[in-house]
Amino acid sequence: MSDRFDRFLPLAGVLAGLLFFAGLILLRNDPPSENAVAETFSYWQNNRGQHQIIALLLTPLMAFLLIFFGAGLRRRLERGSDDSGLGTVAFGGALLAAATFALVGMLEAAMTNAAHEGNRQAVYTLNQLHSYDWLGWNAAFAAMLIATGLGARRNRMLPTPLAWATIVIGASLLTPLGFFGFILLPVWLIVVGLWLSRGKTTSPEPIARAGSSRADLVGAP
């Protein structure tokens, strides 16, 4: 049972990545913050059904799966990493990302309900908040990816090219290029989830630090 659960944790990232793709497609036409009140209200009133699905199904599932995936990352990063704390940072980033998805779901539900009730100003105000939810996402995923990439360089739980790509994507989220990093996040979740779910669940031997011998790493006298 424990082994099956351990295998499910990274697979949660694969499922989260697939839902992430679906969310990007469904949310591609969301009105930006620059839109006028009437135009913003009209969009949310005309697309109420679609966004209720996002609010009540897609975003809660994303939040749920990211918590499990974050727990899986923490387990793998803590193996052979000399308690570096990177697993805790990655898990914290996953928790913040999950909380942000839950917040997006609440905003979507509130906007669709306000549009149904004809409250234009409430829809416009909530849409302004919705337009900047990426700030929470970027900070959360940047922490999760950078910690995962650095940890993978230490204990080799990911191939070196994938570990470096993880660091680069995570760092890009803290720059003006964050939009491109955000688009790559679903791909990263799927690829890393599939990699970690395959074969053995134990990480390889960690890379030796300078001045450390193989005997030191395995605890030999």
N, C-alpha and C positions, 0 to 999 in steps of 0.2 A: 504494500500500500504506500509506504514511504517513497519507494522508488518511482511508482507511477505518479505520485504527486510532484516529485522533483522533476519529472519529465514534462508535466503539465505547465510548470511555471514559465519556461521559455516559450512554449507553444501559445501561452496567453499573449506574448508579444506579437506572434504571427497573426492571431485573430485581431489584435488591436490595430496592427498595420493595415489589414484588409478593411476594417471599419473606418480607419483614418482616410483611406482612399475614397471610400463612399462618402464620407463627410466633406472632403474637399470638393467632390463633384457636386454634391447637393448645395453647398454653401458658396459656390463660385459666383453667383449673381447677387449676393447680399449687397444691399445699398451701402455705399461708403458714408463716412461722417459728413461729407460735403453736400450730400443731397438735401433738397428742400424738405420741409415738413410734409407737404402734400404728397410728394413723390415717395418718401419713405413710408408714410402711412399706407399708400396704395399698394406698395410691394408686399408688406406684411399682411394686409387684408386679403390680397389675391392668392397668396401662397401659404395660407394658414395650415392646411392639411399637411403639406410637406414638412413644414417646420415643427409641427406637433410630433411627427415621427422622430425627427432629430432630437427634440427636447425630451421626449418621454421614453425613447428606446435607444437611440444611437449613442448619445453622450453618457447616459448612465452606464451602459455596457463598456464604453471606452474607459471610464473611470475605474470600473470594477476590474477590468483586465490589466490595466496599467499597475494597479496595486500588486497583483500577483506577479507580473513580469518584473517589477522592481524588487520583489522579494527574491525572485530567482537570480537576478543580477547580484544582489547582495551576497547570496550564498556562494556564487561562483567567485566573486571578487575577494571574498574573505579566505579562500583556499590558497595557501601558499603565499600570502601577501604580507606576512609579518604584522597583521593588524594595522594596516596603513590608514584606515578610516575611509578609504575610497568606496567601499561597499555601502557604508552608511550614507555618504554623499549621494551615490547613485540612487539608493532607495528613497532618500529625502526628495530628490528631484522627481522621481516617479510619483511620490505622494502629492507633490505640488502640482504636477501635470494632471493627475487625477482630479484634484480639487478644482483646477481651472476648467476641466471638461464639465464637471458637475455645475460650476457657475455658469458656463455657456448654456447648458441645458435649462437652467433656471431663467436666464435672460430670454432664451428663445420661447419658453413657455409663457413668460410674462408678456412678451411682445405680441404673440399670437392672440392671447386672451384680451389684451388692451385693444388690439385692432378689431377683434370681434365685437367689443363693447363700444367701439367708435371713439376711443380716447386718443386723439391725435398727438397731443403733447406728451403723453406718457410713452407712446410708441417711439417718438422722436428721441426722447431722453434716454430710453433704454437702448436704442440703436446706437447712440453715441458711446455708451459703455461697451456695447458689443463690438464696436469698430476697433477698440483697443484691447480686446482680450488677448491678443497675440503677445502682449508684454509679459503676461503670466506664463504663457506657453514657452516663449523663448528662454526665459530665465530658468524654468524648470527643466526643459529638455537640454539646455546647455550644460547644466550641472550634471544631469544624468549621463550624457554622452561623454563629456570630458573625463568624468570620474571613471566611467567604464573603459574608455580608451587607455587612460593612464594605468588603470589596474590590469588591463589585458597585456600591456607591455611588460608588467612585472611578473605575472603568473602564466602568461601565454595561453589564456583561455580562448583567445581569438587569433587567427592568422595575423602576422605582422601588418600586411597591407590593410586588412580590415580594421585593425586597432588604430592605425594612423588615420584612416578615413573617418573613423568615429571621432577622433580628436578634432580633425579639421571641420567636420560638420557641426560638432558641438560649439567650437570656437566661432564659427561663422554666424551662429545665432546671436552673438553678442556684438555684431558689427552691422553696418548697413546692408551687407549681403545676406542678412538673416532670412529674407524671403526664400532664397534658393535653398538654404539649409532646411527650412521648414518644409518645403516641397519634397525633400529627400527623406524626411523622417519616416513616412510609411514604408519606404523601401528598406531603410535601416532596421526598423522593427521586424520586418519579415525576414530579412537575411540573417540578422543576429539571432532571432528566435529559432529559426531552422537550424543554424549552426550549433547552438547550445543544446538543442533537443536531440541531436543525433548521437548515437554511440554511447560511450561511457559518460557518466555524470561527474567524474572527477577531473580536476584540472591537471595539466602537466606539471612537472617539476618547475618551480620558479627560477627565474634567471638569477644567477649568483651575483651578489654585490661585490664591489671591489674589495679585495683583501679577504674574501670568504672562500673557503675550500668546499669541495663537494661533501667532504666528511662533516663539515659544519652544518650543511643544509639538511642532511639526513640524520644528524644527531649521533654520528659514530664517534667513538672515543678517539 
